[in-house]
């Protein structure tokens, strides 16, 4: 059931990302801002030719290549370990969903990624729903890795106690 939920969540993130970007492009002028929740966030339409925080600005082919490699690594992880670890499966599905959402933009929008969510309470780059999926997936991946490390330590501790006896 968790695996189906992960796939559905990833599909919903991808659909929400693409639909929201389509809406913003159709209803905003570039650099236009419209209020959402005062003091929390607004919608500001920009094009991002770089990665996170504008990293590698204008290097579309390099960003597409890096994204493709990261997605292949995620798929390999899914094949190797995804069915054994539900949280890992969920995390990777979200990362793939977000990566695909921004990859679609880079391919079909002349290297531009449509970003439009601007936080008002912190100086943070403008982002989109695909970025949210990647960040949530990365957070879940970190939680999985920490839990895996702690579990391995516990097993090693138990084995060491058994050998000492």
C-alpha positions in Angstrom: 0.0 0.0 0.0 2.9 2.4 0.8 4.4 1.8 -2.6 1.1 2.7 -4.3 0.8 5.8 -2.2 4.4 6.8 -3.1 3.7 6.5 -6.8 0.4 8.4 -6.5 2.1 11.2 -4.4 4.8 11.5 -7.0 2.3 11.6 -9.9 0.3 14.3 -8.0 3.4 16.4 -7.4 4.3 16.1 -11.0 0.8 17.0 -12.2 0.5 19.9 -9.7 3.9 21.2 -10.8 3.1 21.2 -14.5 -0.4 22.6 -14.1 0.8 25.4 -11.8 3.6 26.3 -14.2 1.1 26.3 -17.1 -1.2 28.6 -15.1 1.5 31.0 -14.1 2.9 31.3 -17.7 -0.6 31.9 -19.0 -1.8 34.4 -16.4 1.3 36.3 -15.3 3.7 38.6 -17.0 7.4 37.7 -16.5 8.5 39.2 -13.1 4.9 40.0 -12.1 4.0 39.5 -8.5 0.6 38.6 -7.1 -0.2 38.4 -3.4 -1.1 35.0 -1.8 -0.9 35.1 2.0 0.5 38.4 3.2 3.6 38.0 5.3 4.0 34.4 4.3 4.4 34.1 0.5 3.4 35.5 -2.9 3.6 34.4 -6.5 6.4 36.0 -8.5 6.9 34.6 -12.0 10.5 34.2 -13.0 12.6 32.1 -15.4 15.5 30.2 -13.9 18.2 29.1 -16.3 20.2 27.6 -13.5 19.9 25.1 -10.8 19.2 25.7 -7.1 20.1 29.3 -6.1 20.9 30.0 -9.8 23.8 27.5 -9.7 25.3 26.9 -13.2 23.2 29.7 -14.7 22.8 29.2 -18.5 24.4 25.7 -18.6 21.2 23.9 -19.7 22.9 20.9 -21.2 25.1 20.4 -18.1 22.0 20.7 -15.8 20.0 18.3 -18.0 22.9 15.8 -17.9 23.3 16.1 -14.1 19.6 15.6 -13.6 19.5 12.6 -15.9 22.5 11.0 -14.0 20.8 11.7 -10.7 17.6 10.2 -11.9 19.4 7.1 -13.2 21.1 6.7 -9.8 17.6 7.0 -8.1 16.2 4.4 -10.5 19.1 2.1 -9.7 18.5 2.6 -5.9 14.8 1.8 -6.5 15.7 -1.4 -8.3 18.3 -2.5 -5.8 16.8 -1.5 -2.4 13.4 0.3 -2.9 11.2 -2.7 -2.3 13.0 -3.5 0.9 12.7 0.0 2.4 9.3 1.8 2.2 10.7 5.2 3.2 13.5 5.0 0.7 11.0 4.1 -2.0 8.8 7.1 -1.1 11.8 9.4 -1.0 13.1 8.4 -4.4 9.7 8.6 -6.0 9.4 12.2 -4.9 13.0 13.1 -6.0 12.3 11.5 -9.4 9.0 13.4 -9.7 10.6 16.8 -9.0 13.6 16.1 -11.2 11.2 15.2 -14.0 9.1 18.3 -13.5 12.1 20.6 -13.9 13.6 18.6 -16.7 10.4 19.0 -18.7 10.7 22.7 -18.3 14.4 22.8 -19.4 13.6 20.7 -22.5 10.3 22.5 -23.6 10.9 26.1 -22.3 14.2 26.9 -23.9 16.3 25.9 -20.9 14.1 27.9 -18.5 12.5 26.5 -15.4 9.4 28.4 -14.3 9.7 29.4 -10.7 6.9 31.4 -8.9 6.7 30.7 -5.1 8.4 33.5 -3.2 8.7 33.4 0.6 8.2 36.8 2.2 9.5 36.0 5.6 13.0 34.9 4.6 15.4 35.8 1.8 15.2 32.6 -0.1 15.3 31.9 -3.9 12.0 31.7 -5.7 11.0 28.1 -6.3 8.3 25.8 -7.7 6.4 22.6 -6.7 9.0 20.3 -8.4 11.6 21.9 -6.1 9.3 21.1 -3.1 9.1 17.4 -4.2 12.9 17.1 -4.5 13.4 18.8 -1.1 10.8 16.6 0.7 12.2 13.5 -1.0 15.8 14.5 0.0 14.6 15.0 3.6 13.0 11.6 3.7 16.1 10.1 2.2 18.2 11.7 5.0 15.8 10.3 7.6 16.0 6.9 6.0 19.8 7.0 6.0 20.0 8.1 9.7 17.5 5.4 10.7 19.6 2.8 8.7 22.8 3.9 10.4 21.2 3.8 13.9 19.8 0.4 13.1 23.2 -0.9 12.0 24.8 0.4 15.2 22.2 -1.3 17.3 22.7 -4.6 15.5 26.5 -4.2 15.9 26.2 -3.4 19.6 24.0 -6.5 20.2 26.4 -8.7 18.2 29.4 -7.3 20.2 27.6 -8.0 23.5 26.8 -11.6 22.4 30.5 -12.2 21.4 31.6 -10.8 24.8 29.4 -13.3 26.6 
